[in-house]
Amino acid sequence: MNRYLSLGGVVASVILIAFGITSIVVGIDGRGRVQYDLAREKIVGTPDSEIPNQLVDTAYFAESVSTFVIVMGVAMLLTGIGFLVLTLTTRRREGPADAAS
């Protein structure tokens, strides 16, 4: 039974690490895409807005979401690494006789 729990810990760790890396890549790509699209579209604030007749060079909400995705990706990556270290450390302490059961 311990072997299956240990294997489950390794699998969960690998999944968290993969999701973390994917989230970081998607967040960075999303942030770059927002900045590129805004520069390409050359959107100007309307006269009744807070930035009248000024170039809109940031989409605050979209960039905030991208930053959140990057931070969550780092958190998942670190959590996955931590779980993997704990799982492998526990597996070594049990020894080969206990891990086989």
C-alpha positions, 0 to 999 in steps of 0.5 A: 500500500505504501508503494502506491501512496508513494507513486501517487505522490510522485505523480501528483508532484509531476502534474503540479510541476507541469501545470506550473510550468505551463501556467508560467509560459501561458502568463508570459505569452498572454502578457506579451500578446496584450502589449503587442496588440495594444501597440498594433491597434493604436487605441486612443482614449475618448474625450470623456475618459480618464485619458482623453486623446492619449494612446492606450498602451496598457490593458490593466485587467488583462495584464493583471490576469497575466501576472496572476497566472504567472504567480500561480504558476510559480506557486504550483511549481514550488508546491510540486517540487516540495511534494516531490522532495517530501515523497522521495525523502519519505520513500528513502527513509522507509527503505526497500523492504517497507517500500515494496509492501 
